[in-house]
């Protein structure tokens, strides 16, 4: 805000006004959004090899977002007309007016929970109340209009207050635009916003002007009880708020008692989780949510990963965000020490391994098999493991076989003695880069994973080997 003002000294009003308080709340709301953005950023930055680059990109993007927000907010402030400080009675009327919308939407939600015998979740009040305040985004005198003035001014200028935006058609548009919330959070978070929006429209039927409830079918305005709410925060609305508060309290008690709390299932032990994975391996894709720390640095790590395999009591995991393959478990040699692990099953898969032995031939002789695997439908991954022994007197250039000494990922290229290398989970592209290498002996296992759209067991033949290699089962 200070940069957008041109380094000028901030001016504070001589008397505190509602507009000043709302502007301060808008700044705090933006800080809360940045905090949420920071939580997500930290979760993904801990997977980046170069932390400095990740932190720099995070800070730069957050600064640009804040600068754009401050610029838009400043433009609206310059277009505002000066207002007089309001007295305590006007402030009380506003509080009563907006409380009526919040309590009415809350009563509807509690009634639904009671009828459906569901437990009340207080966190769901947030999307419900956002939806209840959303119809009045078409006026700058509303709480959301003051928080988002650049959007509210355009809605009010083009549509007008209590016009097209106060309709079921606009509610359907809001429901369509908020569909991603059902995927990111839950279906309840999504449908409570349109429910709150609809509750606001129902309460506006009590105003003298009414609302165009079924626009775009007709522009006829509907009102009931001859406009019982004659003025915001008036006598009728105060009685309504008191009545809604009593009804809401009763429904909260009844709904909380009738809702069936889920029985906490015992958490499986690490050994049970490992056994469960071995039972699923080779039949379905297995994803996992973990919480733990890197053994080398002690940095925490958490998130959802894919399990490629398990060896002994350690998992081999793939981070699709960075492409890193690492081991996780509770042993000293694991890259990540696991504090918590939860398995999540994915679609059915077919795993096809091919064992190949080369003697005095180049690695390019395995490329035919590799290419045949790559063109099959449903391919997810191809990984190569095995042992290489180079001819006596021949050493691979560092660009071809660069030994991996990393401690935060699986050591995929290891040197045991002169000319003797072991490969662990090399990708198809990395093996192609080594195709010109001449080997004395190479024992390789190429494993391809394919998603199987068909239900039930399937039998897929192995790809045909090249003329210079012979598969060994």
Secondary structure, DSSP 8 states (H G I E B T S, - for coil): -TTTTTS------SS--HHHHHHHHHHHHHHHHHHHHHHHHHHHHTT-S-HHHHHHHHHHHHHHHHHHHHHHHHHHHHH--------HHHHHHHHHHHHHHHHHHHHHHHHHHHHHT----GGGHHHHHHHHHHGGGGSTTSHHHHHTHHHHHHHHHHTTTTTTTSSHHHHHHHHHHTTHHHHHT-HHHHHHHHHHHHHHHHHHTTBSS-B-TTTTT----B-STTTSB-STT-HHHHHHHHHHHHHHHHHHHHHHHHS----------HHHHHHHHHHHTTTEEEEEEEEEEETTT--EEEEEEEEEEEETTEEEEEETTTTEEEEEESSTT-SEEEEEEEEEEEEEEEEEEEEEEEEEEEGGGGHHHHHHHHTSTTEEEEEEEEEEE--TT----TTTS-----SSS---EEEEETTEEEEEEEEHHHHHHTTT-EEEEEEEEEEEEEE--SSS----------TT--B--
